[in-house]
Amino acid sequence: MSSQVRGGTRWKRFALVMVPSVVATAAVGVGLAQGALAASFSVSGQSFKVRTDRLVGEDFVQYGSVAVGKDLNGKDAAHPVAVSGFSKATITNMCQSVVTPNLPFGLGSVSLNLSAGTDPDRPVEATNLYLDVAQLDADAQFDNIDIGVAAGSLKKPGKPGSIGIQPGTQAREEGFAQRADKAVLTDVEQTAWATTAGTFKLSNLSLKLHKGVKECF
């Protein structure tokens, strides 16, 4: 199998780690063992879910890393993640949810739900967007994709707007990574540990708390 695929390639219900997922997982494991990977900040002890109808991103990159922080009991925790990055992205009909369990005073579980970009003409807009993903299902199309590039060479020299490894994150420069000029993801369901962006414009923002478990999917 060639390490490069040109044109618009489509995979159905396909995790973003893509074809060499076993290799990518092994690379993350090696990084953990050698202490070579680190997140750019300490993550919370709660993952969160995001569902969206459509995400269109430019200058897609992806590489293995580790989200490091504490669990809800205050103990050290580390989570292998696939970091997906975009120089620019638009997100249509986004739902984000996080559940906090076992609250005192008889509250039990409480869910925080956020929605934005519900108007197709006014999607969520982000720049320098990075997603620390633990699981993702979507229909995906990539333009001019390179699979199996070295993480240290993610940036395309001389290309305006291209991005590489997230600033503040350590990753093995010789480790597995991939990139594409454009990624279009539809019917997205993902579980993540962190999201960072240079700018994040949320149109039609709505945030609500619900007693009990109420997740986006």
C-alpha positions, -999 to 999 in steps of 0.1 A, spaced: 0 0 0 14 34 -9 19 59 19 3 86 -2 -32 89 -16 -40 117 -39 -74 132 -46 -107 129 -26 -106 96 -8 -136 86 12 -140 61 41 -174 51 56 -179 53 94 -141 55 99 -120 66 129 -96 94 121 -66 73 130 -73 57 96 -56 28 80 -25 23 101 -43 25 134 -24 -3 150 9 14 141 -3 47 155 -14 31 187 19 14 191 37 47 185 17 63 212 26 35 236 63 38 229 61 75 235 44 69 269 70 44 279 98 68 270 82 99 284 85 116 251 49 128 247 32 154 268 0 175 266 2 213 265 -19 216 297 -32 194 325 -66 180 314 -95 175 337 -106 141 350 -136 141 326 -137 133 289 -165 149 269 -186 141 239 -191 162 208 -216 156 180 -218 177 148 -235 174 115 -205 186 95 -169 198 101 -149 213 72 -112 219 80 -82 232 61 -46 219 65 -55 188 84 -28 172 105 -28 143 130 -3 126 153 -2 107 185 1 123 219 -9 119 256 -34 140 276 -21 142 311 -39 153 342 -58 141 373 -88 118 376 -118 128 396 -102 112 427 -71 135 423 -48 107 411 -24 111 382 -39 100 349 -27 98 313 -47 92 282 -34 83 248 -50 105 221 -49 112 184 -44 150 181 -63 163 150 -54 198 139 -68 223 114 -56 258 105 -92 268 99 -125 250 105 -162 255 103 -186 233 124 -223 230 117 -248 221 145 -224 213 173 -234 196 205 -210 192 234 -218 174 267 -200 164 298 -214 145 328 -202 151 363 -211 120 385 -217 116 422 -223 152 433 -231 158 469 -264 170 485 -284 143 467 -277 159 432 -262 127 418 -251 131 382 -254 165 364 -249 171 327 -236 202 311 -249 206 275 -236 232 250 -249 238 215 -238 262 188 -238 267 151 -273 254 147 -280 277 117 -263 262 87 -256 297 74 -238 306 106 -216 277 116 -190 277 144 -157 291 132 -123 282 146 -86 289 137 -56 268 148 -80 242 161 -66 211 179 -87 182 191 -73 155 215 -95 126 205 -100 93 222 -127 80 199 -143 92 167 -169 79 142 -178 99 110 -180 99 73 -147 114 62 -133 128 29 -97 140 26 -81 159 -3 -44 153 -11 -37 131 19 -2 119 30 -3 89 54 28 79 73 47 112 73 71 120 101 55 141 128 84 166 126 77 173 90 39 180 92 42 216 81 45 220 43 74 244 38 63 277 22 26 269 24 6 298 40 -17 287 68 -2 252 73 1 239 108 22 213 125 25 199 160 6 219 186 28 245 204 36 233 239 32 197 230 61 173 228 59 146 202 85 123 186 96 140 154 102 107 137 68 93 149 38 85 127 16 113 115 -6 122 85 -18 154 68 -42 166 41 -50 198 24 -87 195 34 -109 173 55 -147 171 54 -163 151 83 -201 145 84 -223 128 111 -195 132 136 -195 115 171 -164 119 191 -151 115 227 -123 139 235 -101 150 264 -93 185 253 -99 211 226 -78 242 220 -81 270 194 -65 303 185 -100 317 180 -134 300 185 -165 318 174 -197 302 187 -228 314 169 -263 307 186 -245 296 217 -267 278 243 -255 263 276 -277 243 300 -274 221 330 -295 190 334 -300 167 364 -291 132 354 -272 119 324 -280 138 291 -253 133 265 -250 144 229 -250 107 218 
